[in-house]
Amino acid sequence: MAKVKIELVKSTIGCKKDQIATVEALGLKKLHSQVVHEVNPAIEGMIFKVKHLVKVEAQED
């Protein structure tokens, strides 16, 4: 399956509580932290919800 690397590039200070929870659910804790996830509809929805806070790159296998 395809993988994506997600990096938190903007702080969650001042964001809505559901957006903060989504960032935490993705596994991002601090600014510039990175995680790799397999692409599925749930992950795509989470990325869409916080697209203004994260940077997404395609990860090669």
PyMOL commands that set and color helices and strands:
alter all, ss='L'
color gray80, all
select helices_A, chain A and resi 17-26+41-49
alter helices_A, ss='H'
color red, helices_A
select strands_A, chain A and resi 3-8+34-38+54-59
alter strands_A, ss='S'
color yellow, strands_A
deselect
rebuild
show_as cartoon
